[in-house]
Amino acid sequence: MHNRAHNTYNSDDMTVLPMRPASQVMQLERLGSFHQSRLSFMRTLVRHMVSENWQISSSVFDLDEQGYGTVVYQIAAKYGTFSYVLFSHYLDPENRNDRVIADQWDLTMALCEGTVDTKQLDFLRNNVPKQEAGRVDSRVLVLSRANRSARTFEYVVNELAHGHQPNVDVIAEVGYLYRTTAVYGSGKLGMADWEKVRTKHRDFGRPFAAEMFTCYMLRHFSMQQADYLAAQRAPESAASLHEDIKRYIGIGNSTGLGMAPFLINHPLLINQWIEMRETALATVVAASKAGVDEATRARLDTATQRVIQHLGEIVTSDERQNNANILLREELQLLHLWLEEQGAALESNHYVWASLTQYAEQHWHIETQEVINTLLIELYPELVDGLEEQMGVDESHQITPEMPVAELLEVIEDKYAWALAIDFSKHESKGTFWYRSEEKMEPRLGQTDIDMGMEKEMPLAVGRRVRECYDQVYSYNQARSEQNVAHFIMQNPTYSGIVARIQTMAQSHYGDIRENLVHSDVLPIHLLRCKLSFFGVSKFDPRSRLWVRNTMFQGAPLISDFGKSFVDDWQFPIKPALRSS
């Protein structure tokens, strides 16, 4: 295989921009080292909401003194009108369960198109709290539910009721008042499918925009409810959350193996996300062709110090992650020194950022490299933000039936050399398998020597499937070299799916993840981190190699900030300089 970088072009000056090769980018450890960027879906959504001054207000706010009841928010976005319907329920602490198998939650919510009338509200009230046990119609775009952080929520309400602001150090330990336990869209349970959302509702026409908005509104309600309950408890003395504290509060999320198959089952989409991120990086590297001025250098240095502080404020019990954070902080301090040493020379050096990224690759850990890449992208919003409109893609896999089988062999040898290099006869190369648990209703990772259910294995071992296909095509070609793929598929119909994937992904820039996903030592958490980085989460807190806690929208602007002057720099959130009053 040729490990060559591909190029794209800057439309302004037609400069050729070298892109990092797939052999470097599509390694699982590197993908698992990505952090949010300006192209992440939360960041993109917030930019649009603020700049377009979306109008959001409650048309129904019917909560009792305990905070239970119904709330309906009306959203006037740039292109359309929507309703966010939320039901707050009493939940016995013994029944609070964040797993998919739960059937009761503190909150259940739905994002709907248009204005919800009384009849539809009754319909939603009968179905939304049931979640998977209920059914909705195509007027619903997203369905979700959430549970309180019992510790943090009650602490915040109690402090406000006593007229005090909560201590941000206490909030920092968790980072949120509620955590979402699932966010459903794209046609599940009768909802509008993605094609309808994409074509009919331009405000949510980018991947996962509607889902991210649902989480953003959950964040808004969580703080509104805290203020409301404090006022109920102490009408004369209660304080309201300080806006700086509000901006620091996010939404919690726990992501497990249920998310991992998405990256395997949507390879064209993942390829597109990565290609746009890599295009952004190549563009900013090219922007430093003639040097970097002092203001840009200072912005990078300031952002670096912010990341260092952010990492120091992360609370995690995972030793591996804690050590990684310490190493990352140490290496980012070295970046600070590198910038100081370069000094004025940065203004005259050619391709400064290329020198920096090369230096990082030679001296620093992968995650440090990717944090630097993220920070470089932040420096040039005018060059990269337009790429947000290219994060979607047609995901259909097409067989090219007229391709000679000999050419198919060449394609596999070129684009999937990484898969052919794996020795699947070794025990460790097939030590695990993916399956869906009937009991837990979630994907699981089994051990081939211990666990039963291999016959129900999910088809996520792409490398092994490619190897099997290659061997079959090779044998077929030996006997029938003059025939094409159509002939091969007619004789071997079970290989039609993997052949379609091979032929389709061979035309993409980055292709499939270059990893044996059934190896004994595979770390699924890298898959989770990769997808979450494109969502835009922060503060990764792994609980095992199989699932990770994280925080959404922490540091993001509030609804009260919409329409105001806005600097989009809320990535890597840090504690506000406030303490309890």
ChimeraX attribute file (.defattr): number of C-alpha atoms within 10 A of each C-alpha:
attribute: neighborCount
match mode: 1-to-1
recipient: residues
	/A:1	13
	/A:2	10
	/A:3	12
	/A:4	12
	/A:5	15
	/A:6	14
	/A:7	15
	/A:8	15
	/A:9	14
	/A:10	15
	/A:11	8
	/A:12	7
	/A:13	7
	/A:14	9
	/A:15	14
	/A:16	15
	/A:17	21
	/A:18	19
	/A:19	20
	/A:20	20
	/A:21	17
	/A:22	22
	/A:23	17
	/A:24	14
	/A:25	18
	/A:26	20
	/A:27	15
	/A:28	21
	/A:29	18
	/A:30	17
	/A:31	23
	/A:32	23
	/A:33	19
	/A:34	23
	/A:35	28
	/A:36	24
	/A:37	25
	/A:38	27
	/A:39	29
	/A:40	22
	/A:41	27
	/A:42	26
	/A:43	24
	/A:44	20
	/A:45	21
	/A:46	22
	/A:47	19
	/A:48	15
	/A:49	20
	/A:50	21
	/A:51	15
	/A:52	15
	/A:53	18
	/A:54	18
	/A:55	18
	/A:56	19
	/A:57	15
	/A:58	14
	/A:59	14
	/A:60	14
	/A:61	13
	/A:62	15
	/A:63	16
	/A:64	13
	/A:65	13
	/A:66	14
	/A:67	16
	/A:68	16
	/A:69	17
	/A:70	20
	/A:71	18
	/A:72	22
	/A:73	22
	/A:74	20
	/A:75	22
	/A:76	16
	/A:77	18
	/A:78	15
	/A:79	12
	/A:80	14
	/A:81	18
	/A:82	21
	/A:83	22
	/A:84	27
	/A:85	25
	/A:86	27
	/A:87	22
	/A:88	23
	/A:89	17
	/A:90	13
	/A:91	14
	/A:92	10
	/A:93	10
	/A:94	6
	/A:95	12
	/A:96	16
	/A:97	15
	/A:98	19
	/A:99	14
	/A:100	13
	/A:101	12
	/A:102	14
	/A:103	15
	/A:104	21
	/A:105	26
	/A:106	20
	/A:107	26
	/A:108	25
	/A:109	28
	/A:110	27
	/A:111	25
	/A:112	25
	/A:113	20
	/A:114	16
	/A:115	17
	/A:116	20
	/A:117	9
	/A:118	9
	/A:119	9
	/A:120	12
	/A:121	16
	/A:122	11
	/A:123	14
	/A:124	24
	/A:125	17
	/A:126	13
	/A:127	16
	/A:128	24
	/A:129	25
	/A:130	16
	/A:131	22
	/A:132	17
	/A:133	10
	/A:134	13
	/A:135	16
	/A:136	22
	/A:137	15
	/A:138	18
	/A:139	17
	/A:140	23
	/A:141	30
	/A:142	28
	/A:143	26
	/A:144	23
	/A:145	29
	/A:146	25
	/A:147	20
	/A:148	20
	/A:149	17
	/A:150	12
	/A:151	12
	/A:152	20
	/A:153	18
	/A:154	16
	/A:155	18
	/A:156	23
	/A:157	27
	/A:158	20
	/A:159	20
	/A:160	26
	/A:161	25
	/A:162	16
	/A:163	20
	/A:164	20
	/A:165	22
	/A:166	22
	/A:167	16
	/A:168	20
	/A:169	15
	/A:170	14
	/A:171	21
	/A:172	17
	/A:173	13
	/A:174	23
	/A:175	27
	/A:176	26
	/A:177	27
	/A:178	27
	/A:179	27
	/A:180	23
	/A:181	19
	/A:182	16
	/A:183	17
	/A:184	19
	/A:185	22
	/A:186	20
	/A:187	19
	/A:188	17
	/A:189	19
	/A:190	16
	/A:191	21
	/A:192	21
	/A:193	16
	/A:194	18
	/A:195	12
	/A:196	15
	/A:197	23
	/A:198	17
	/A:199	11
	/A:200	13
	/A:201	18
	/A:202	13
	/A:203	19
	/A:204	22
	/A:205	18
	/A:206	20
	/A:207	22
	/A:208	20
	/A:209	19
	/A:210	26
	/A:211	22
	/A:212	23
	/A:213	20
	/A:214	25
	/A:215	25
	/A:216	23
	/A:217	19
	/A:218	26
	/A:219	26
	/A:220	18
	/A:221	17
	/A:222	23
	/A:223	24
	/A:224	14
	/A:225	19
	/A:226	23
	/A:227	19
	/A:228	22
	/A:229	23
	/A:230	25
	/A:231	21
	/A:232	16
	/A:233	17
	/A:234	15
	/A:235	12
	/A:236	11
	/A:237	13
	/A:238	23
	/A:239	19
	/A:240	20
	/A:241	22
	/A:242	12
	/A:243	14
	/A:244	16
	/A:245	20
	/A:246	22
	/A:247	22
	/A:248	22
	/A:249	29
	/A:250	31
	/A:251	26
	/A:252	27
	/A:253	21
	/A:254	19
	/A:255	20
	/A:256	23
	/A:257	21
	/A:258	16
	/A:259	19
	/A:260	23
	/A:261	17
	/A:262	16
	/A:263	19
	/A:264	19
	/A:265	14
	/A:266	13
	/A:267	21
	/A:268	26
	/A:269	20
	/A:270	23
	/A:271	23
	/A:272	20
	/A:273	23
	/A:274	22
	/A:275	22
	/A:276	18
	/A:277	24
	/A:278	21
	/A:279	23
	/A:280	29
	/A:281	26
	/A:282	24
	/A:283	24
	/A:284	24
	/A:285	22
	/A:286	21
	/A:287	21
	/A:288	20
	/A:289	15
	/A:290	14
	/A:291	18
	/A:292	20
	/A:293	15
	/A:294	14
	/A:295	9
	/A:296	15
	/A:297	19
	/A:298	13
	/A:299	14
	/A:300	20
	/A:301	21
	/A:302	12
	/A:303	20
	/A:304	21
	/A:305	16
	/A:306	16
	/A:307	21
	/A:308	20
	/A:309	16
	/A:310	19
	/A:311	21
	/A:312	14
	/A:313	16
	/A:314	19
	/A:315	15
	/A:316	18
	/A:317	11
	/A:318	14
	/A:319	11
	/A:320	11
	/A:321	15
	/A:322	18
	/A:323	11
	/A:324	16
	/A:325	20
	/A:326	14
	/A:327	16
	/A:328	22
	/A:329	21
	/A:330	14
	/A:331	20
	/A:332	22
	/A:333	16
	/A:334	13
	/A:335	22
	/A:336	15
	/A:337	13
	/A:338	14
	/A:339	18
	/A:340	14
	/A:341	11
	/A:342	13
	/A:343	13
	/A:344	15
	/A:345	15
	/A:346	22
	/A:347	17
	/A:348	14
	/A:349	16
	/A:350	17
	/A:351	18
	/A:352	22
	/A:353	24
	/A:354	18
	/A:355	14
	/A:356	18
	/A:357	18
	/A:358	13
	/A:359	14
	/A:360	19
	/A:361	14
	/A:362	11
	/A:363	12
	/A:364	19
	/A:365	16
	/A:366	19
	/A:367	21
	/A:368	24
	/A:369	24
	/A:370	20
	/A:371	20
	/A:372	22
	/A:373	25
	/A:374	21
	/A:375	22
	/A:376	23
	/A:377	25
	/A:378	25
	/A:379	17
	/A:380	17
	/A:381	15
	/A:382	8
	/A:383	16
	/A:384	20
	/A:385	16
	/A:386	11
	/A:387	15
	/A:388	20
	/A:389	13
	/A:390	14
	/A:391	20
	/A:392	17
	/A:393	13
	/A:394	8
	/A:395	12
	/A:396	10
	/A:397	17
	/A:398	15
	/A:399	18
	/A:400	15
	/A:401	16
	/A:402	11
	/A:403	14
	/A:404	18
	/A:405	24
	/A:406	19
	/A:407	14
	/A:408	21
	/A:409	16
	/A:410	13
	/A:411	17
	/A:412	22
	/A:413	17
	/A:414	15
	/A:415	24
	/A:416	22
	/A:417	17
	/A:418	18
	/A:419	21
	/A:420	19
	/A:421	11
	/A:422	15
	/A:423	13
	/A:424	19
	/A:425	8
	/A:426	10
	/A:427	13
	/A:428	15
	/A:429	18
	/A:430	20
	/A:431	19
	/A:432	24
	/A:433	24
	/A:434	23
	/A:435	20
	/A:436	18
	/A:437	13
	/A:438	8
	/A:439	7
	/A:440	12
	/A:441	12
	/A:442	16
	/A:443	18
	/A:444	18
	/A:445	19
	/A:446	20
	/A:447	17
	/A:448	18
	/A:449	10
	/A:450	8
	/A:451	11
	/A:452	11
	/A:453	14
	/A:454	14
	/A:455	8
	/A:456	12
	/A:457	16
	/A:458	15
	/A:459	14
	/A:460	20
	/A:461	19
	/A:462	22
	/A:463	24
	/A:464	21
	/A:465	17
	/A:466	21
	/A:467	21
	/A:468	16
	/A:469	20
	/A:470	21
	/A:471	14
	/A:472	14
	/A:473	23
	/A:474	17
	/A:475	11
	/A:476	18
	/A:477	20
	/A:478	11
	/A:479	9
	/A:480	15
	/A:481	15
	/A:482	10
	/A:483	16
	/A:484	19
	/A:485	21
	/A:486	18
	/A:487	16
	/A:488	21
	/A:489	17
	/A:490	11
	/A:491	11
	/A:492	14
	/A:493	12
	/A:494	11
	/A:495	18
	/A:496	18
	/A:497	14
	/A:498	17
	/A:499	27
	/A:500	17
	/A:501	20
	/A:502	24
	/A:503	20
	/A:504	19
	/A:505	20
	/A:506	17
	/A:507	12
	/A:508	15
	/A:509	18
	/A:510	27
	/A:511	24
	/A:512	25
	/A:513	23
	/A:514	20
	/A:515	18
	/A:516	21
	/A:517	25
	/A:518	26
	/A:519	19
	/A:520	17
	/A:521	12
	/A:522	18
	/A:523	17
	/A:524	22
	/A:525	23
	/A:526	22
	/A:527	25
	/A:528	25
	/A:529	28
	/A:530	23
	/A:531	23
	/A:532	24
	/A:533	22
	/A:534	23
	/A:535	24
	/A:536	22
	/A:537	29
	/A:538	25
	/A:539	22
	/A:540	20
	/A:541	19
	/A:542	23
	/A:543	18
	/A:544	14
	/A:545	14
	/A:546	19
	/A:547	21
	/A:548	21
	/A:549	20
	/A:550	22
	/A:551	21
	/A:552	26
	/A:553	27
	/A:554	25
	/A:555	23
	/A:556	22
	/A:557	23
	/A:558	17
	/A:559	18
	/A:560	12
	/A:561	15
	/A:562	20
	/A:563	14
	/A:564	11
	/A:565	9
	/A:566	12
	/A:567	8
	/A:568	16
	/A:569	14
	/A:570	15
	/A:571	25
	/A:572	20
	/A:573	23
	/A:574	20
	/A:575	19
	/A:576	15
	/A:577	8
	/A:578	14
	/A:579	13
	/A:580	12
	/A:581	9
